[in-house]
Amino acid sequence: MTMWIIIFLVIKLITLSSILFISQRLKRLTFDRKNSGLSRGGKFLIALLITGGLFAITGLILNFINAVVIIMHLAVLIIIADIFSLLFKAVTGKAIPLIYRTVTAGAVCITVLVAGWYLDHHIWRTEYTITTGKNIPPFKAVMFADSHIGTTFDAKGFAGHLENMKQEKPDVLLIVGDFVDDDTSKEDMINSCRALGELSSHIPGGIYFVFGNHDKGYYGSARRGFSVEDLSTELQKNGIQILKDTNTVVNMHFNIFGRLDKSIERELFGTRMSPEKIAANLDPEKYTIILDHQPTGYTDLARSGIDLVLSGHTHGGQIFPLNETGKIIGAVDAVYGHEKRNNTDFIVTSGISDWALKFKTGTKSEYVVINIRGNDSGESSSPEKQTSDKYRP
């Protein structure tokens, strides 16, 4: 928790620095060119008020964190343009005019953020094929995480995305946490659970759910109008099986074990079942899939002999070039995609929606299709990954 407090303080410091930097650039481009009679400090103050006002308006429209993303992108791109100008001058002896490099940085910023908005609000299909030495029949799972209902789509939009997943004709649907958020309305929560219930009859092996850190709500049930118990009731009412450090067997050959979220330990000082104990309680002849919202504890999971671990939480790193921040500070063991440790495959999805940010400049939204194939030779190979070029609206 201390680490995240430090990160938030750093973000605030960078935001303030970005506002001051852009204000100084605005002063140079406008007020310094006019004989207004204002002092240098007065010109900067006016530029600061304009920049701060635009930042505040953006924050009111898109929320504070998105205003931060926009202004940080603009500041970084202006700095890059300035560095390029210095290099250009060193080679040619001529500097690129201030107005040209600032306008170019602004245009690039707009382009990047428009693309980031598109990547965030459209959902792609990503497919993996994994082989195993275990004697199992072909198995197809669809998984998604981080829907945060109400952020980039409401319950009606969610039902549309489920229709695309239905077309995959999976054996199971796996929901790996952060289904709802603090800003999810009770109506959207109920209707989204109902949409899952309508889908369940088309999923022969069932729909399985584990909680993420946002599902319980950080600000109490009064803010969003429902509690985590209400969410559980609606899910179960619609035939969704919630796994809380519990296992179910599907098609006689597959263990699907859902872990309690890591926040039980990090935020509530509780405990959850260890990978060693999980493995000890499961039939090793069956293929074991672990649903674990936060991609942590990879070393212990790989040592325990689990076959496949599925996670979300990271949103694929979200913003370039900060994608690997969570991994660098030790908050998670992976950010996105597939990796293999010992005989355990790990897959982390970028999620189908978002928490508060409205942009994904370092990844894209997705649901994941996983094909599992038995291999009589006893050898295991790395998965093929296929990402559809066509988004799912």
C-alpha positions in Angstrom: 0.0 0.0 0.0 2.9 2.4 0.8 4.3 1.8 -2.7 1.0 2.9 -4.3 0.8 6.0 -2.1 4.3 6.9 -3.3 3.2 6.3 -7.0 0.1 8.5 -6.6 2.3 11.3 -5.1 4.7 11.0 -8.0 1.8 11.2 -10.5 0.6 14.4 -8.8 4.1 15.8 -8.9 4.4 15.0 -12.6 1.0 16.4 -13.3 1.9 19.7 -11.6 5.2 19.8 -13.5 3.3 19.2 -16.8 0.9 22.0 -16.1 3.7 24.4 -15.3 5.7 23.3 -18.4 2.8 23.7 -20.8 2.0 27.1 -19.2 5.5 28.3 -19.8 5.3 27.1 -23.5 1.9 28.9 -23.9 3.4 32.1 -22.5 6.3 31.9 -25.0 4.0 31.3 -27.9 1.5 34.0 -27.2 2.1 36.6 -24.5 5.8 37.0 -25.1 5.0 38.0 -28.7 2.8 40.8 -27.7 3.6 44.2 -26.2 0.9 43.9 -23.5 2.7 45.8 -20.8 2.4 42.8 -18.5 5.3 41.7 -16.4 6.9 38.3 -17.1 5.3 36.9 -14.0 2.0 38.4 -15.0 2.2 36.7 -18.5 3.0 33.4 -16.9 0.1 33.7 -14.4 -2.4 34.3 -17.3 -0.9 31.3 -19.2 -1.1 29.2 -16.0 -4.7 30.1 -15.5 -5.6 29.2 -19.0 -3.8 25.8 -18.8 -5.2 25.1 -15.4 -8.7 26.0 -16.5 -8.5 23.7 -19.5 -7.2 20.9 -17.3 -10.0 21.4 -14.8 -12.7 21.4 -17.6 -11.2 18.2 -19.0 -11.3 16.7 -15.5 -14.9 17.6 -15.1 -15.8 16.0 -18.5 -13.6 12.9 -18.4 -12.6 12.8 -14.7 -9.3 13.8 -13.1 -7.2 10.8 -14.1 -8.0 11.2 -17.8 -7.1 14.9 -17.6 -3.8 13.7 -16.1 -3.2 11.3 -19.0 -3.9 14.0 -21.6 -1.7 16.7 -20.1 1.2 14.2 -19.4 1.1 13.0 -23.0 1.2 16.5 -24.3 4.1 17.5 -22.1 6.1 14.5 -23.0 5.5 14.9 -26.7 6.5 18.6 -26.6 9.7 17.6 -24.8 10.4 14.9 -27.5 9.8 17.5 -30.2 12.3 19.9 -28.4 14.9 17.2 -28.2 14.4 16.4 -31.9 14.9 20.1 -32.7 18.2 20.2 -30.8 19.4 17.2 -32.7 18.2 18.7 -36.0 20.1 21.9 -35.2 23.2 20.0 -34.3 23.2 18.4 -37.7 21.9 21.2 -39.9 22.7 24.3 -37.9 19.0 25.3 -38.0 16.5 24.9 -35.2 12.9 24.0 -35.9 10.7 27.0 -34.9 8.9 26.8 -31.6 5.5 27.1 -33.1 6.1 24.2 -35.5 7.4 21.7 -33.0 4.7 22.6 -30.5 1.8 22.3 -33.0 3.3 19.0 -34.3 3.5 17.7 -30.7 -0.1 18.7 -30.2 -1.2 16.9 -33.4 0.6 13.7 -32.4 -0.9 13.9 -29.0 -4.4 14.1 -30.4 -3.7 11.2 -32.8 -2.3 9.0 -30.0 -5.2 9.7 -27.7 -7.9 9.2 -30.3 -6.3 5.9 -31.1 -6.1 5.1 -27.4 -9.8 5.9 -27.0 -10.6 3.5 -29.9 -8.4 0.7 -28.5 -10.1 1.1 -25.2 -13.7 1.2 -26.4 -13.6 -1.6 -28.9 -13.0 -5.3 -28.1 -10.8 -7.6 -30.0 -10.7 -11.4 -30.0 -7.4 -13.0 -28.9 -6.9 -16.7 -29.3 -4.3 -19.1 -27.8 -3.9 -22.8 -28.4 -2.1 -24.8 -25.7 -1.1 -28.4 -25.8 -0.5 -30.7 -22.8 0.9 -34.1 -22.2 -2.2 -35.1 -20.3 -4.8 -37.4 -21.8 -7.7 -35.0 -22.2 -10.2 -34.3 -24.9 -10.2 -31.0 -26.8 -11.5 -28.2 -24.7 -12.4 -24.6 -25.5 -12.7 -21.8 -22.9 -13.6 -18.2 -23.4 -12.4 -15.8 -20.7 -12.8 -12.2 -19.9 -11.9 -9.9 -17.1 -12.2 -6.3 -16.0 -15.6 -5.5 -17.5 -16.1 -2.7 -14.8 -19.7 -2.4 -16.0 -20.7 1.1 -16.7 -17.3 2.4 -17.6 -17.0 2.0 -21.4 -20.3 0.1 -21.9 -23.5 -0.4 -19.9 -25.5 -3.6 -19.4 -27.0 -3.5 -22.9 -23.5 -3.1 -24.5 -22.2 -5.9 -22.3 -25.0 -8.2 -23.6 -23.8 -7.4 -27.1 -20.3 -8.4 -26.3 -21.6 -11.7 -24.7 -23.3 -12.4 -28.0 -19.9 -12.4 -29.7 -18.5 -14.7 -27.1 -21.5 -17.0 -27.6 -20.6 -17.4 -31.3 -17.3 -19.0 -30.2 -19.3 -22.0 -28.9 -17.0 -22.5 -25.9 -17.2 -25.4 -23.4 -17.0 -22.9 -20.5 -17.0 -19.1 -19.9 -14.6 -17.9 -17.3 -15.0 -14.5 -15.6 -11.7 -13.5 -13.9 -12.7 -10.6 -11.7 -13.6 -6.9 -11.6 -16.9 -7.5 -13.2 -18.4 -4.4 -11.6 -16.9 -1.2 -10.1 -17.8 1.5 -7.6 -19.5 3.5 -10.3 -21.6 0.6 -11.6 -25.3 1.2 -11.0 -27.5 -1.4 -9.4 -29.7 -1.6 -12.5 -26.7 -2.2 -14.8 -25.4 -4.9 -12.3 -28.7 -6.7 -12.3 -29.2 -6.5 -16.1 -25.6 -7.7 -16.7 -26.1 -10.7 -14.5 -29.3 -11.4 -16.3 -27.4 -11.2 -19.6 -25.0 -13.9 -18.3 -28.0 -16.0 -17.2 -29.4 -15.8 -20.7 -26.1 -17.0 -22.1 -25.6 -19.8 -19.7 -27.9 -22.2 -21.5 -25.6 -22.0 -24.5 -22.4 -22.8 -22.5 -22.5 -26.6 -21.8 -19.8 -26.6 -19.2 -21.1 -23.6 -17.3 -20.0 -20.1 -16.4 -17.5 -19.6 -13.6 -16.7 -16.4 -11.7 -14.0 -15.2 -9.3 -14.0 -11.8 -7.5 -11.5 -9.0 -8.3 -10.5 -6.2 -6.0 -13.1 -3.8 -7.4 -16.1 -6.1 -7.2 -16.4 -5.6 -3.4 -16.4 -1.8 -3.8 -14.0 0.5 -2.2 -16.5 3.2 -1.1 -19.3 1.1 0.5 -22.6 -0.1 -0.9 -24.3 3.3 -0.5 -22.4 4.8 -3.4 -23.4 2.3 -6.0 -26.6 1.1 -4.4 -25.6 -2.6 -3.9 -23.3 -4.7 -1.9 -21.0 -7.5 -2.8 -23.6 -9.9 -1.3 -26.2 -8.4 -3.7 -23.9 -9.1 -6.6 -23.3 -12.7 -5.4 -27.1 -13.2 -5.1 -27.8 -11.9 -8.7 -25.0 -14.0 -10.2 -26.1 -17.2 -8.5 -29.8 -16.4 -9.3 -28.7 -16.5 -13.0 -26.8 -19.8 -12.7 -23.3 -18.4 -12.4 -21.0 -20.5 -10.2 -18.9 -18.3 -7.9 -15.6 -19.9 -6.9 -14.0 -18.8 -3.6 -11.0 -21.0 -3.0 -13.1 -23.8 -4.4 -12.9 -26.2 -7.3 -15.4 -27.7 -9.8 -14.8 -30.5 -12.3 -15.9 -30.0 -15.9 -16.3 -32.7 -18.5 -14.7 -35.2 -16.1 -11.2 -34.1 -17.2 -10.8 -30.5 -16.1 -10.4 -28.9 -12.6 -11.5 -25.2 -12.6 -10.3 -23.7 -9.3 -11.2 -20.1 -8.4 -9.0 -18.3 -5.9 -10.0 -15.5 -3.5 -8.5 -12.3 -4.8 -5.1 -11.1 -3.6 -6.7 -8.1 -2.0 -7.9 -10.4 0.7 -4.2 -10.5 1.8 -3.0 -7.1 0.8 -6.0 -4.9 1.9 -8.0 -7.0 4.4 -5.1 -8.9 6.0 -6.8 -12.2 5.5 -5.6 -15.5 4.0 -6.3 -17.6 1.0 -5.4 -21.1 0.0 -1.8 -21.6 -1.0 -0.9 -23.1 -4.4 0.7 -26.0 -2.6 -2.6 -26.8 -0.8 -4.6 -26.2 -4.0 -2.5 -28.8 -5.9 -2.6 -31.3 -3.0 -6.4 -31.3 -3.0 -6.9 -31.8 -6.8 -6.6 -34.9 -9.0 -3.3 -34.5 -10.8 -4.6 -36.6 -13.7 -7.0 -33.9 -14.6 -6.0 -30.7 -16.3 -6.2 -27.8 -13.7 -7.1 -24.3 -14.6 -6.7 -21.6 -11.9 -8.7 -18.4 -12.0 -6.8 -15.7 -10.1 -7.7 -12.1 -10.8 -4.3 -10.6 -10.0 -1.2 -12.2 -11.7 0.9 -12.8 -8.6 2.7 -15.7 -7.0 3.9 -17.2 -10.2 6.8 -19.0 -8.7 4.7 -20.9 -6.2 2.0 -21.7 -8.8 4.6 -23.1 -11.2 6.2 -25.1 -8.5 2.9 -26.6 -7.5 2.4 -28.2 -11.0 -0.8 -26.2 -11.9 -1.4 -26.5 -15.7 -2.9 -23.1 -16.5 -3.4 -19.8 -14.6 -5.7 -17.1 -16.0 -5.6 -13.5 -14.7 -6.6 -9.9 -15.5 -6.3 -6.9 -13.3 -3.4 -5.1 -15.1 -5.4 -3.9 -18.1 -2.5 -4.9 -20.2 -0.3 -2.1 -18.9 -2.7 0.4 -20.2 -0.5 3.4 -21.0 2.7 3.4 -23.1 5.5 3.6 -22.0 4.3 2.8 -18.4 3.1 -0.7 -19.4 5.6 -2.6 -17.2 5.4 -0.4 -14.1 3.4 -2.9 -12.1 5.9 -5.6 -12.8 8.9 -3.4 -12.1 7.6 -2.4 -8.7 6.7 -6.0 -7.8 3.0 -5.5 -7.6 2.4 -8.2 -10.3 4.5 -11.0 -11.9 3.2 -10.3 -15.4 1.3 -7.6 -17.3 0.0 -9.1 -20.4 0.0 -12.2 -22.6 1.4 -15.7 -22.2 4.4 -17.0 -20.5 5.5 -20.5 -19.3 7.2 -21.4 -16.1 8.2 -25.1 -15.6 5.1 -26.8 -17.0 2.6 -24.1 -16.0 1.1 -21.8 -18.6 0.1 -18.2 -17.5 -2.1 -15.9 -19.5 -3.0 -12.4 -18.5 -5.7 -10.5 -20.4 -5.9 -6.8 -20.9 -9.6 -6.9 -20.1 -12.7 -5.9 -22.0 -13.1 -2.5 -20.5 -11.5 -0.1 -18.1 -11.6 1.2 -14.5 -11.3 5.0 -14.8 -9.0 5.7 -17.7 -10.6 6.1 -21.1 -7.5 5.4 -23.1 -5.4 2.4 -23.9 -2.2 3.6 -25.7 -0.1 0.5 -24.8 -2.6 -2.3 -25.4 -6.2 -2.9 -26.5 -9.4 -4.4 -25.0 -10.0 -8.0 -25.6 -11.7 -11.2 -24.7 -9.7 -14.4 -24.9 -10.3 -17.8 -26.5 -8.2 -20.7 -25.2 -8.0 -24.0 -27.0 -6.6 -26.8 -24.9 -5.4 -29.9 -26.7 -4.1 -33.2 -25.2 -0.8 -34.5 -26.5 -0.3 -38.2 -26.3 3.5 -37.8 -26.9 3.8 -36.3 -23.4 5.4 -33.2 -24.8 4.1 -29.7 -24.2 4.5 -26.8 -26.5 4.1 -23.1 -26.3 0.7 -21.7 -27.3 0.0 -20.1 -30.7 -1.5 -16.7 -30.3 -3.9 -15.2 -32.8 -5.4 -11.8 -32.6 -8.3 -10.9 -34.8 -7.8 -7.7 -36.8 -11.5 -7.1 -36.7 -12.8 -5.5 -33.5 -15.9 -6.7 -31.8 -18.3 -3.6 -31.5 
